[in-house]
Each structure stands twice: as C-alpha cells, then as structure tokens.
C-alpha cells in the first residue's frame, strides 16, 4: 500500500501532462473539434476528482493519526499527574 501511496501523485502528474500535451497537439494541428474539447474536459474533471478524493483520504488519515497521538499523550499525562491538577489546568486554559 505504501508503494501505491508514493506512486499515486506521480501517476496523476504524468497522466495530466500527457493529457495536456495531447490536447495541445490536437488544438495546434486543428484536429480538435468541439467533441474532443468536451471529452478532454470530462476526462480532466474525472482525474481531478479522483486525485481530490485521494487527497481528502490522506488528510483524514493524518488527522486521525494526530488525534490518536493526542489522546495517547493526554492519557500518559493523566497517569503521571494528579487528575485534579490536570482538570484545573484545563479549566484555566479553556476559561471554564
């Protein structure tokens, strides 16, 4: 899975560059009619949507990892310190 995560952004960059180069070549040669423009726009939108979903997935995974680390840190602090002192510190910090 890690290999796929490393390859994924590069793969989308390569596909994007190939699509753009093909589209520009068709426009320059005059072979691109309205149907070609529509097909390329839908293809690019689809690829961007897949890439965007992957970025959201990665961000969510990183957020969950950070949240888990924060909870583990708070639990370790709770084990080390007095619970009453910790509650007072958080009340002062959050003005409760």
C-alpha positions in Angstrom: 0.0 0.0 0.0 2.9 2.4 0.7 4.2 1.9 -2.8 0.9 2.9 -4.2 0.7 6.0 -2.0 4.1 7.1 -3.3 3.3 6.4 -6.9 -0.2 7.9 -6.9 0.8 11.7 -7.1 3.4 11.0 -9.8 1.0 8.9 -11.8 -1.6 11.7 -11.8 1.1 14.2 -12.8 2.2 12.0 -15.7 -1.4 11.5 -16.8 -2.1 15.2 -16.6 0.9 16.1 -18.6 0.1 13.5 -21.2 -3.5 14.7 -21.5 -2.4 18.4 -21.8 0.2 17.6 -24.4 -2.3 15.5 -26.4 -4.9 18.2 -26.2 -2.4 21.0 -27.2 -1.2 18.9 -30.1 -4.8 18.4 -31.4 -5.6 22.1 -31.0 -2.4 23.2 -32.8 -3.0 20.8 -35.7 -6.6 21.8 -35.9 -7.9 18.3 -35.3 -9.7 19.2 -32.1 -13.4 19.8 -32.7 -16.0 20.5 -30.0 -16.4 16.8 -29.2 -12.7 16.5 -28.5 -12.8 19.5 -26.2 -15.7 18.1 -24.2 -14.1 14.6 -23.9 -10.9 16.1 -22.7 -12.7 18.4 -20.2 -14.7 15.5 -18.8 -11.5 13.3 -18.6 -9.6 16.0 -16.7 -12.5 16.6 -14.4 -12.7 12.9 -13.6 -9.0 12.6 -13.0 -9.1 15.7 -10.8 -12.0 14.3 -8.8 -10.1 11.0 -8.1 -7.0 13.0 -7.1 -9.0 15.2 -4.9 -10.6 12.3 -3.2 -7.2 10.7 -2.6 -6.0 14.0 -1.0 -9.1 14.1 1.3 -8.5 10.5 2.3 -4.8 11.2 3.1 -5.8 14.3 5.1 -8.4 12.4 7.1 -5.9 9.6 7.8 -3.3 12.1 9.0 -5.9 13.8 11.2 -7.0 10.5 12.8 -3.3 9.7 13.4 -2.7 13.1 15.1 -5.9 12.7 17.2 -4.8 9.3 18.3 -1.4 10.6 19.3 -3.0 13.5 21.2 -5.3 11.1 23.1 -2.4 8.8 24.0 -0.4 11.8 25.2 -3.2 13.0 27.4 -3.6 9.5 28.8 0.0 9.3 29.6 -0.1 12.7 31.3 -3.2 11.6 33.3 -1.3 8.5 34.5 1.7 10.6 35.6 -0.1 13.6 37.2 -2.9 14.0 39.6 -6.2 14.1 37.8 -7.5 17.1 39.9 -4.4 19.2 38.9 -4.9 18.3 35.2 -8.6 19.2 35.4 -7.7 22.6 37.0 -5.1 23.3 34.3 -7.6 22.6 31.5 -10.2 24.7 33.2 -7.8 27.6 33.4 -6.7 27.0 29.9 -10.2 27.0 28.4 -11.6 29.5 30.9 -14.2 27.2 32.4 
